[in-house]
Amino acid sequence: MAVTMKPPMRFIAFMLASLTAGCISDPWDPDATLQLGPPNVKPVRQASNGTLRLDNSRIGPMYRERLTVDLESVTRVASLDNVGILEAQQQVEASHGQLEAAAAAVLPMVGPGAALTHLQGVNTDAFGIMKAAHFTILNPAILVHWAVNPGQVYFNVVASKKRLLASGQQERSVVMQTVQTAALQYYDLVLAQARVAVSREALAEAQELLRLANKRVDAGFGLPVDVTRSRATLAGRQQDLAVALNGFYKASVKLGSTLYLDPTVTLVPKSGALVAKSLVRDDLGIEQMLTIAVEWRPDLQSVRELAAAAGADTSAIIWGAGMPTLEAGYQPGRLKSWTPGTTYPMKGQEINTTSIGWLFNPAIFGQSKTAGANEQIAALEVRRLFQQVGDQVVISAQDSATNASLFPIAKQQVTAAEEALRITRENFEVGTALFLDLLQAQDAVNQARLNYATAITSYNQAQVNLLAALGLIVQPDVAFAPPDRSSTRPKVRPVN
């Protein structure tokens, strides 16, 4: 398996420049952001409808800068410079190193060196007779030593390959999870923006209500208490707007943390209608979706590879004990010596050794037991993740179906509530409706608009979750354009 490294971090400046340059583009196209791998589960037609328009022109920055973003830009940046992705990439590098180390076990060790021996006094000869001795020996040599257990080396290499495959799948899983998190947080930001929009409309309605109350009092058929109530309602709407803005800023900071941006940069979704976006065909059966998830979820593939690696570890221990160790050594060198009366010149010397044998270690029983238990734990982890994948697919599919049925109803609620408010306001102006009737009609409109915004964003988030549960959210192909030197780039926190 080829493990592809992500683009270098120096390109993040280009991506951030594209964020600021893409502020007035068309609504997000899911085909360009959350690409679908085989099989194709893309819907034929989009379930798009929207009446609530979001205007970001009246949302100012928290501190210094404001950055208008869309979902495509958010997911691209998230997949480039996220700390979790960088850590996963380093884990792949570590797995590469482990594989290289396992494969290098079949190679001989080479040890160049030189030995200088000086002996003065007495020494024993080959027969054990002690004699006077006084000499110096210089022995430069190179030792080539090869020792290998074929079965153990083979299964160690197999286990390392499996762990490399697992780390590559885990990296892909981290990228997918990061893209999913960024997409969900983006829709949280969109919902917060909708709350601000609804709060502003409610504030405008409260101001209009105060105007009507004053008008009726001036005409002589209104009650002063209605003016007081209107002012109280206006103050409440002002508080609601402040709370909504605070929630929006918090959502911006949360998304910026995933993108690893400066928290003082305020992220604002671009203006447009609140639209439902379908990412998965609604004609897919639950069995089909479960089959797709089992095949395409990278985290599930990763634990499978880790289970296979645990099995290879067990085999390495068993075969390491059952197969002989092959060992050979070769030491070419030179030898020179000095005695008090004679100097012997440097001469060549070669030493060859070859052996084969078994080394029995009683610890093999405990090691084999531990390896077998680790293999069973890995198998249970596969089983546990299988259950989790099934749960996520079923829950995400049910959420999508539920919210798909909710937002048309919520849209009808908005239309009916706005019509009821219009009629009540006309009746209030001519004196045939009470102040409380108008206030209740306004509250009903505000709640209907929030219900509609919540239903749309919840549906979009459910679609993102369903696509992620199927394992089909992949890292987008990023085409970097030259940075716009005139654009203002947000500050990025250093990774290193």
NORMOWO-V733126 format. One record per residue. N is the residue number from 1. RES is the residue in one letter. SS is DSSP state (h for helix, s for strand, l for the rest). OMEGA is omega in whole degrees, -180 to 180 (999 if undefined). D_CENTER is the distance of its C-alpha to the mean C-alpha in whole Angstrom. Layout:
# NORMOWO-V733126
((N,RES,SS,OMEGA,D_CENTER) (N,RES,SS,OMEGA,D_CENTER))
This chain:
# NORMOWO-V733126
((1,M,l,178,21) (2,A,l,-180,20) (3,V,l,-175,17) (4,T,l,178,16) (5,M,l,-179,15) (6,K,l,-179,13) (7,P,l,-179,15) (8,P,l,-176,17) (9,M,h,-178,16) (10,R,h,179,20) (11,F,h,-177,19) (12,I,h,178,17) (13,A,h,178,20) (14,F,h,-178,21) (15,M,h,180,18) (16,L,h,176,19) (17,A,h,178,22) (18,S,h,176,21) (19,L,h,-177,20) (20,T,h,-179,23) (21,A,h,-175,25) (22,G,l,-173,24) (23,C,l,-174,25) (24,I,l,-179,28) (25,S,l,-180,26) (26,D,l,178,26) (27,P,l,-172,24) (28,W,l,176,21) (29,D,l,-176,21) (30,P,h,-180,19) (31,D,h,-178,20) (32,A,h,-174,19) (33,T,h,-179,15) (34,L,l,-175,14) (35,Q,l,-177,16) (36,L,l,172,17) (37,G,l,179,18) (38,P,l,-5,21) (39,P,l,-178,22) (40,N,l,178,23) (41,V,l,-178,22) (42,K,l,179,23) (43,P,l,180,25) (44,V,l,-180,28) (45,R,l,179,29) (46,Q,l,173,27) (47,A,l,-173,28) (48,S,l,171,28) (49,N,l,-179,30) (50,G,l,177,31) (51,T,l,-179,33) (52,L,l,180,32) (53,R,s,-179,31) (54,L,s,-179,29) (55,D,l,-179,30) (56,N,l,-175,28) (57,S,l,-177,31) (58,R,l,176,32) (59,I,l,-179,29) (60,G,l,179,30) (61,P,l,177,27) (62,M,l,-175,27) (63,Y,l,-172,28) (64,R,l,-169,29) (65,E,s,174,26) (66,R,s,-177,25) (67,L,s,178,23) (68,T,s,-174,23) (69,V,s,168,19) (70,D,l,-174,19) (71,L,h,180,16) (72,E,h,180,16) (73,S,h,-179,16) (74,V,h,-177,13) (75,T,h,178,10) (76,R,h,180,12) (77,V,h,-179,12) (78,A,h,-177,8) (79,S,l,-178,7) (80,L,l,-166,10) (81,D,l,178,10) (82,N,l,-177,7) (83,V,h,179,9) (84,G,h,178,6) (85,I,h,178,6) (86,L,h,177,10) (87,E,h,179,10) (88,A,h,177,9) (89,Q,h,178,12) (90,Q,h,176,14) (91,Q,h,175,14) (92,V,h,178,15) (93,E,h,178,18) (94,A,h,178,19) (95,S,h,174,19) (96,H,h,179,21) (97,G,h,179,23) (98,Q,h,178,24) (99,L,h,179,25) (100,E,h,179,27) (101,A,h,179,29) (102,A,h,180,30) (103,A,h,-179,31) (104,A,h,180,33) (105,A,h,179,35) (106,V,h,-178,37) (107,L,l,178,38) (108,P,l,175,41) (109,M,s,-179,41) (110,V,s,-178,43) (111,G,s,175,45) (112,P,s,179,48) (113,G,s,179,50) (114,A,s,-180,53) (115,A,s,176,56) (116,L,s,-177,59) (117,T,s,176,61) (118,H,s,-179,64) (119,L,s,180,67) (120,Q,s,-178,70) (121,G,s,-180,72) (122,V,s,178,73) (123,N,s,179,71) (124,T,s,177,71) (125,D,l,-176,72) (126,A,l,-180,71) (127,F,l,179,74) (128,G,l,-179,73) (129,I,l,-178,76) (130,M,s,-180,75) (131,K,s,176,76) (132,A,s,-178,76) (133,A,s,178,73) (134,H,s,-178,72) (135,F,s,177,69) (136,T,s,-178,66) (137,I,s,174,64) (138,L,s,-176,61) (139,N,s,172,58) (140,P,s,-177,55) (141,A,s,175,53) (142,I,s,-180,50) (143,L,s,174,49) (144,V,s,-175,47) (145,H,s,-179,46) (146,W,s,178,44) (147,A,s,-176,43) (148,V,s,169,41) (149,N,l,-170,40) (150,P,h,-179,39) (151,G,h,-179,38) (152,Q,h,-180,36) (153,V,h,-178,35) (154,Y,h,-176,34) (155,F,h,173,32) (156,N,h,177,30) (157,V,h,179,29) (158,V,h,180,28) (159,A,h,180,26) (160,S,h,177,24) (161,K,h,179,23) (162,K,h,180,22) (163,R,h,175,19) (164,L,h,176,19) (165,L,h,-180,18) (166,A,h,-180,16) (167,S,h,176,14) (168,G,h,177,13) (169,Q,h,179,12) (170,Q,h,176,10) (171,E,h,178,8) (172,R,h,178,8) (173,S,h,179,7) (174,V,h,178,4) (175,V,h,-180,4) (176,M,h,180,5) (177,Q,h,179,4) (178,T,h,177,3) (179,V,h,179,6) (180,Q,h,180,7) (181,T,h,180,7) (182,A,h,179,9) (183,A,h,179,11) (184,L,h,179,12) (185,Q,h,176,13) (186,Y,h,179,15) (187,Y,h,171,17) (188,D,h,178,18) (189,L,h,177,19) (190,V,h,178,21) (191,L,h,177,22) (192,A,h,176,23) (193,Q,h,177,25) (194,A,h,177,27) (195,R,h,177,28) (196,V,h,-180,29) (197,A,h,179,31) (198,V,h,179,33) (199,S,h,178,34) (200,R,h,178,35) (201,E,h,177,37) (202,A,h,177,38) (203,L,h,178,39) (204,A,h,177,41) (205,E,h,179,43) (206,A,h,177,44) (207,Q,h,177,46) (208,E,h,179,47) (209,L,h,177,48) (210,L,h,179,50) (211,R,h,180,52) (212,L,h,179,53) (213,A,h,177,54) (214,N,h,180,56) (215,K,h,-180,58) (216,R,h,178,59) (217,V,h,179,60) (218,D,h,180,62) (219,A,h,175,64) (220,G,l,178,65) (221,F,l,176,64) (222,G,l,179,60) (223,L,l,177,60) (224,P,h,-180,59) (225,V,h,177,57) (226,D,h,177,54) (227,V,h,179,54) (228,T,h,178,53) (229,R,h,179,50) (230,S,h,178,49) (231,R,h,177,48) (232,A,h,178,47) (233,T,h,179,44) (234,L,h,179,44) (235,A,h,178,43) (236,G,h,179,40) (237,R,h,177,39) (238,Q,h,176,38) (239,Q,h,179,37) (240,D,h,180,34) (241,L,h,179,33) (242,A,h,179,33) (243,V,h,179,30) (244,A,h,177,29) (245,L,h,179,28) (246,N,h,176,27) (247,G,h,177,24) (248,F,h,-179,23) (249,Y,h,177,23) (250,K,h,178,21) (251,A,h,178,18) (252,S,h,179,18) (253,V,h,-180,18) (254,K,h,177,15) (255,L,h,179,13) (256,G,h,177,14) (257,S,h,176,13) (258,T,h,178,9) (259,L,l,-179,11) (260,Y,l,177,12) (261,L,s,175,16) (262,D,l,-178,19) (263,P,l,178,19) (264,T,l,177,23) (265,V,s,180,22) (266,T,s,178,22) (267,L,s,-177,20) (268,V,s,174,22) (269,P,s,-179,21) (270,K,l,-176,24) (271,S,l,178,27) (272,G,s,179,28) (273,A,s,176,29) (274,L,l,-169,26) (275,V,l,174,26) (276,A,l,-178,24) (277,K,l,178,22) (278,S,l,180,22) (279,L,l,-176,19) (280,V,l,178,21) (281,R,l,-180,25) (282,D,l,178,26) (283,D,l,177,29) (284,L,l,176,26) (285,G,l,-178,28) (286,I,h,179,26) (287,E,h,177,27) (288,Q,h,-179,26) (289,M,h,178,22) (290,L,h,178,22) (291,T,h,178,23) (292,I,h,-178,21) (293,A,h,-180,18) (294,V,h,-176,19) (295,E,h,-168,20) (296,W,h,180,16) (297,R,l,-178,14) (298,P,h,179,12) (299,D,h,177,12) (300,L,h,176,15) (301,Q,h,-180,16) (302,S,h,-179,15) (303,V,h,174,17) (304,R,h,180,20) (305,E,h,179,20) (306,L,h,176,20) (307,A,h,177,23) (308,A,h,178,25) (309,A,h,177,24) (310,A,h,176,26) (311,G,h,177,28) (312,A,h,176,29) (313,D,h,178,29) (314,T,h,179,32) (315,S,h,180,34) (316,A,h,180,34) (317,I,h,-178,35) (318,I,h,-180,38) (319,W,h,177,39) (320,G,h,178,39) (321,A,h,-175,42) (322,G,h,-178,43) (323,M,l,179,44) (324,P,l,175,46) (325,T,s,178,45) (326,L,s,-175,46) (327,E,s,177,47) (328,A,s,179,49) (329,G,s,178,50) (330,Y,s,-176,51) (331,Q,s,171,53) (332,P,s,-180,55) (333,G,s,179,56) (334,R,s,-177,60) (335,L,s,178,62) (336,K,s,-178,65) (337,S,s,178,67) (338,W,s,170,69) (339,T,s,-179,72) (340,P,l,-177,75) (341,G,l,-172,77) (342,T,l,173,75) (343,T,s,180,72) (344,Y,s,-175,70) (345,P,s,180,68) (346,M,s,179,65) (347,K,s,-177,65) (348,G,s,180,62) (349,Q,s,178,60) (350,E,s,178,58) (351,I,s,180,57) (352,N,s,176,55) (353,T,s,176,54) (354,T,s,180,53) (355,S,s,174,52) (356,I,s,-178,50) (357,G,s,179,50) (358,W,l,175,48) (359,L,l,-178,47) (360,F,l,179,46) (361,N,l,180,44) (362,P,l,179,45) (363,A,h,-179,41) (364,I,h,-179,40) (365,F,h,178,41) (366,G,h,179,38) (367,Q,h,179,36) (368,S,h,179,36) (369,K,h,178,36) (370,T,h,-180,32) (371,A,h,178,31) (372,G,h,177,32) (373,A,h,178,30) (374,N,h,177,27) (375,E,h,178,27) (376,Q,h,177,28) (377,I,h,178,25) (378,A,h,178,23) (379,A,h,178,25) (380,L,h,177,24) (381,E,h,175,20) (382,V,h,-180,20) (383,R,h,-180,23) (384,R,h,-179,21) (385,L,h,174,18) (386,F,h,-180,20) (387,Q,h,180,21) (388,Q,h,179,18) (389,V,h,178,17) (390,G,h,178,20) (391,D,h,-178,20) (392,Q,h,179,17) (393,V,h,-178,19) (394,V,h,-178,22) (395,I,h,-180,21) (396,S,h,178,19) (397,A,h,180,22) (398,Q,h,177,24) (399,D,h,180,22) (400,S,h,-179,22) (401,A,h,-179,26) (402,T,h,-178,27) (403,N,h,175,26) (404,A,h,178,27) (405,S,h,-176,30) (406,L,h,-170,30) (407,F,h,171,29) (408,P,h,177,33) (409,I,h,180,35) (410,A,h,178,33) (411,K,h,177,34) (412,Q,h,178,38) (413,Q,h,179,38) (414,V,h,-179,37) (415,T,h,-179,40) (416,A,h,-179,42) (417,A,h,178,41) (418,E,h,177,42) (419,E,h,178,45) (420,A,h,178,46) (421,L,h,179,46) (422,R,h,-179,48) (423,I,h,-179,51) (424,T,h,180,51) (425,R,h,178,51) (426,E,h,179,54) (427,N,h,179,55) (428,F,h,-179,55) (429,E,h,-179,56) (430,V,h,174,59) (431,G,l,180,60) (432,T,l,178,59) (433,A,l,-180,56) (434,L,l,177,55) (435,F,h,-178,52) (436,L,h,177,50) (437,D,h,-180,50) (438,L,h,180,49) (439,L,h,178,46) (440,Q,h,178,45) (441,A,h,177,45) (442,Q,h,179,42) (443,D,h,180,40) (444,A,h,178,40) (445,V,h,-179,39) (446,N,h,-179,36) (447,Q,h,179,35) (448,A,h,178,35) (449,R,h,177,33) (450,L,h,178,30) (451,N,h,180,30) (452,Y,h,180,30) (453,A,h,179,27) (454,T,h,-180,25) (455,A,h,-179,26) (456,I,h,-177,25) (457,T,h,177,21) (458,S,h,177,21) (459,Y,h,179,22) (460,N,h,178,19) (461,Q,h,178,16) (462,A,h,177,18) (463,Q,h,176,18) (464,V,h,179,14) (465,N,h,179,13) (466,L,h,178,16) (467,L,h,177,15) (468,A,h,179,11) (469,A,h,177,14) (470,L,l,-179,16) (471,G,l,-174,13) (472,L,l,170,14) (473,I,l,-179,11) (474,V,l,179,11) (475,Q,l,-179,10) (476,P,l,172,13) (477,D,l,-173,16) (478,V,l,174,17) (479,A,l,-176,20) (480,F,l,176,21) (481,A,l,177,24) (482,P,l,-177,27) (483,P,l,176,26) (484,D,l,-175,28) (485,R,l,-178,30) (486,S,l,-176,31) (487,S,l,178,28) (488,T,l,-178,27) (489,R,l,177,24) (490,P,l,178,22) (491,K,l,178,21) (492,V,s,179,18) (493,R,l,-179,18) (494,P,l,179,18) (495,V,l,-178,16) (496,N,l,999,18))
